[in-house]
Amino acid sequence: MTKMTKQSGAISNAPVSETDPHSTLGETSTSAAFDFELPTDRAGTDSLKWDGPANELPMWVADMDFPTAPVVAEAVQRVAATGLYGYTHVPDRFREAVSHWWGERHGYTFAPDEVLFATGVMPAISSTIRKLTTPAENVLIQPPVYGIFYPAIRDNGRTVLENELVYENGLYRIDFDDLERKLADPQTTLMLLCNPHNPIGYLWDRETLARIGDLCAKHHVLVLSDEIHCDITRPGLDYTPFAAVSETTRANAITFVSPTKTFNIAGVQSSAVIVSDPVLRHKIHRALEADGVAEPNAFAMPATIAAFTEGAPWLDALRSTIAENADTAVDFIRREIPQITTKVPQATYLLWLDCSAITDDSTELAARLRSETGLRLSEGAGFGGNGDRFLRMNLATQRSRLLDGLERLKAGLRAQ
Ligand SMILES: Cc1ncc(COP(=O)(O)O)c(C=O)c1O
């Protein structure tokens, strides 16, 4: 991988390293206008994350512990107060809000008409895979990567083809020779790109994306770009939308985005699919309709429109908070848990912990940490690739919980 490209926003003056993308981390600023220390309690609410034993501290699934932006909560509350929760259609304001947000924040301009609604990124990706491939065709992914990509391909009867990221000296890079070989296989129809990349927290730079784009176009492989984590970047850094790189990538991409990670509203079930090519867009629209994932619930539209039209100040404060948490966690681990190595993520609120000095069985390690300390982390094995030597820690929580989690991690590894 080459140096990170920064697109917009305040850029730090730090020198750009050719080898270490993390040397380009931006600057943090204050988040005083919003309260990210407010204690929250989801016990007894059927929360996927929090519905466990009282002594447990869940820092696994990518759900934040912060209430959403006040403007989003107010939009939901306004609908809730009416008692009227009938069928909802997708208004133009949704498409305009998505188009405006990506144009303003990320320098990716597209007409509102290019935006489709879906009830989630994974339902939309799964639907797209079914529509655009036939059984047994290959869908290429780059592990370690979001684990649900595997069942989204396999459970649809398609074949997972892995272009595993190469890990050297604590850094990941793409093996382009391997990538091209696999894209050249006539059975390979789609590439599922993760941009930014969960769980390693990388922003793929413009040059890397252009190279992927050119190879995919050359070998007639369409790119599904999952950009769900794109808004949560380190202050001073921005992501590069794959489709915005060139006319080639734009024509050969389907982009999946959502307000749900950014604004912590996964339970509202809202996402957008951006497709420039009109023929392809028609196909995807029909696929989403056929699979019953094209109709919003009563809260999805007001929440999404509020988020993407009024949510920027909250998001910027959130990004600062996450950056501070990441700095705290990385400092703590370097000082107190030297058996683990880790790097501040450029994007996402997820910290990828290299435990290779301790184990090559992260499932066993995660289970033992959970039973001995109550700390629940994601086992890296679920992400494929070299993930069996990693754990993933969710940093989007109140500082007291973060410190508690770090102390539990230290205590759990003391015997190692
Ligand atoms: C890369 C990636 N894609 C998709 C999802 C899930 O998206 P949704 O809840 O909209 O299906 C996640 C959740 O963590 C994710 O990390």
The ligand as an SDF file (V2000), in Angstrom:
LIG
                    3D

 16 16  0  0  0  0  0  0  0  0999 V2000
  -18.3460   -3.6510    6.9330 C   0  0  0  0  0  0  0  0  0  0  0  0
  -19.7420   -3.8130    7.4520 C   0  0  0  0  0  0  0  0  0  0  0  0
  -20.7750   -3.9550    6.5910 N   0  0  0  0  0  0  0  0  0  0  0  0
  -22.0350   -4.0970    7.0130 C   0  0  0  0  0  0  0  0  0  0  0  0
  -22.3410   -4.1090    8.3650 C   0  0  0  0  0  0  0  0  0  0  0  0
  -23.7570   -4.3160    8.7950 C   0  0  0  0  0  0  0  0  0  0  0  0
  -24.6050   -3.4510    8.1230 O   0  0  0  0  0  0  0  0  0  0  0  0
  -26.2030   -3.5580    8.2980 P   0  0  0  0  0  0  0  0  0  0  0  0
  -26.4790   -3.6090    9.7620 O   0  0  0  0  0  0  0  0  0  0  0  0
  -26.7070   -2.3040    7.6520 O   0  0  0  0  0  0  0  0  0  0  0  0
  -26.6260   -4.7800    7.5810 O   0  0  0  0  0  0  0  0  0  0  0  0
  -21.3000   -3.9580    9.3040 C   0  0  0  0  0  0  0  0  0  0  0  0
  -21.5920   -3.9910   10.7480 C   0  0  0  0  0  0  0  0  0  0  0  0
  -20.7340   -3.9970   11.5740 O   0  0  0  0  0  0  0  0  0  0  0  0
  -19.9820   -3.8090    8.8270 C   0  0  0  0  0  0  0  0  0  0  0  0
  -18.9530   -3.6790    9.6730 O   0  0  0  0  0  0  0  0  0  0  0  0
  1  2  1  0
  2  3  1  0
  2 15  2  0
  3  4  2  0
  4  5  1  0
  5  6  1  0
  5 12  2  0
  6  7  1  0
  7  8  1  0
  8  9  2  0
  8 10  1  0
  8 11  1  0
 12 13  1  0
 12 15  1  0
 13 14  2  0
 15 16  1  0
M  END
$$$$
